Amino acid sequence: MIALSLAEIASVVGGQTYDIPDPAVQVTGPVVRDSREVEPGSLFVAFVGERVDGHDYAADVVAAGAAAVLASRPVGVPAIVVDDVQAALGALARHVVERLGATLVALTGSVGKTSSKDLLAQVLRRHAPTVWTPGSFNNEIGLPLTALSATDETRFLILEMGARGIGHIRYLTGLTPPRIGLVLNVGTAHIGEFGGREQIAQAKGELVESLPAEGAAVLNADDPLVRAMASRTKARVLLFGEAEDADVRAENVRLTENGQPAFTLHTPSGCSDVTLRLYGEHHVSNALAAAAVAHELGMSVDEIALALSEAGTLSRWRMEVTERPDGVTVVNDAYNANPESMRAALRALAAMGKGRRTWAVLGHMAELGDEGLAEHDAVGRLAVRLNVSKLVAVGGREASWLQLGAYNEGSWGEESVHVSDAQAAIDLLRNELRPGDVVLVKASRSVGLEKVATALLDDAAVSSEGQVSGR
């Protein structure tokens, strides 16, 4: 964070200082909510959770070097006490971003937020010092913590914004007002909470409504609900996609033999070829989104194309591809799942697995409400249409819907199987995997299917060590 004294912070958040010998002491380290992340000069934010009360760690974090605690009650060590810790954190973030000279870029969408943000971060950081949302730190706590990690040297601040309902993104843009707003798509993720895609579009569009007239709304030309958001902003509109009228578009889209997308990138300043290191054609849209923002910020098309072609994965469990020594390829996409991302992952598996045996280890997609049965059934059917060799549906009722869709589409019989949990899937795969197989692992986060990918890779590591020691 930019250096601020405890007295300044107290004034900004409307708090009272307690047990602070010298209010001129500055916070020079990061603002954190996890006591394990405290560094000398940190500000520790004490939240009260369902199982853990951050106030209980106050003495420990000060002993570890924290300058003070942002708290809702006195804690016997240097503290700034406020009525509402979350509101105070947001007020501090707003104050800091107003003092920064950085350009704020906010992005949202139903699917692809984290992948697009990671691509954009890797492109922009080649151009100037850049700070971005780690992982999916995109809510009312994670977003201000990310903003507060910027320093005086930061030129670009990329903030991912999630939404659980109408008004949520409006609240987040109030904390960190963006100059550039990027909307990726409107899908069915969280449709059970919102009630329909139109309501999701209403929530996502709050981002472009927040933009100033001198700002830019970067919109997906291939998504009608996103394209329509142009009427909801006073900012200049920049379209990206494969549509002919997109300002930043892809032509000659294709997949390499490894399933990695390649295309020709067109921007208003020229064109250049891109071959991504990521897997799956769905990343073309993510790359175009990043390219459109980078173009808006002054990068040349050749700079953008080179940066995209060299970009990798920054966040865990999102199409992480690892090849074992025996030739089995494990694709860990277990961080989360919704119908759109599930379809994209299956298509990527089919592309990667040409000429090989493919496994789709899938679990339920959460928060689909009344659409749950139809969406799970459709994913199971798609696996058959894409000629995926084996479907392993993991979990309870929703997993049975996946298997049923596959069975009804292609009468797979033994080619699809329903197992109770991750361990059962691990046991099955250990018995049946053969060298050269490709395994996709994907489900909503609550299923914990990353355990399957981890076990498969750990098995390979143990086997490799055994072969080395036996020589």
HELIX and SHEET records of a PDB file:
HELIX    1   1 LEU A    6  VAL A   13  1                                   8    
HELIX    2   2 SER A   35  GLU A   37  5                                   3    
HELIX    3   3 GLY A   54  TYR A   57  5                                   4    
HELIX    4   4 ALA A   58  ALA A   63  1                                   6    
HELIX    5   5 VAL A   85  ARG A   99  1                                  15    
HELIX    6   6 LYS A  113  LEU A  124  1                                  12    
HELIX    7   7 GLY A  142  ALA A  147  1                                   6    
HELIX    8   8 HIS A  168  LEU A  175  1                                   8    
HELIX    9   9 ILE A  191  PHE A  194  1                                   4    
HELIX   10  10 ARG A  197  LYS A  204  1                                   8    
HELIX   11  11 GLU A  206  GLU A  209  1                                   4    
HELIX   12  12 PRO A  224  ARG A  227  1                                   4    
HELIX   13  13 ALA A  228  ARG A  232  5                                   5    
HELIX   14  14 HIS A  283  GLU A  296  1                                  14    
HELIX   15  15 VAL A  301  GLU A  310  1                                  10    
HELIX   16  16 PRO A  339  MET A  352  1                                  14    
HELIX   17  17 GLY A  369  GLU A  371  5                                   3    
HELIX   18  18 GLY A  372  ARG A  385  1                                  14    
HELIX   19  19 ARG A  397  GLY A  410  1                                  14    
HELIX   20  20 GLY A  413  GLU A  415  5                                   3    
HELIX   21  21 ALA A  422  GLU A  432  1                                  11    
HELIX   22  22 ARG A  445  VAL A  447  5                                   3    
HELIX   23  23 GLU A  450  SER A  469  1                                  20    
SHEET    1   A 2 LEU A   4  SER A   5  0                                        
SHEET    2   A 2 GLN A  26  VAL A  27 -1                                        
SHEET    1   B 5 GLN A  16  TYR A  18  0                                        
SHEET    2   B 5 ALA A  79  VAL A  81 -1                                        
SHEET    3   B 5 ALA A  68  ALA A  71  1                                        
SHEET    4   B 5 LEU A  43  VAL A  45  1                                        
SHEET    5   B 5 VAL A  31  VAL A  32  1                                        
SHEET    1   C 9 THR A 130  TRP A 132  0                                        
SHEET    2   C 9 PHE A 156  GLU A 160  1                                        
SHEET    3   C 9 THR A 103  THR A 108  1                                        
SHEET    4   C 9 ILE A 180  VAL A 183  1                                        
SHEET    5   C 9 ALA A 216  ASN A 220  1                                        
SHEET    6   C 9 ARG A 236  GLY A 241  1                                        
SHEET    7   C 9 VAL A 248  LEU A 255  1                                        
SHEET    8   C 9 PRO A 261  THR A 267 -1                                        
SHEET    9   C 9 GLY A 270  THR A 275 -1                                        
SHEET    1   D 6 GLU A 320  GLU A 323  0                                        
SHEET    2   D 6 THR A 329  ASN A 332 -1                                        
SHEET    3   D 6 VAL A 438  LYS A 442  1                                        
SHEET    4   D 6 THR A 358  GLY A 363  1                                        
SHEET    5   D 6 LYS A 390  VAL A 394  1                                        
SHEET    6   D 6 SER A 416  VAL A 419  1                                        
END                                                                             
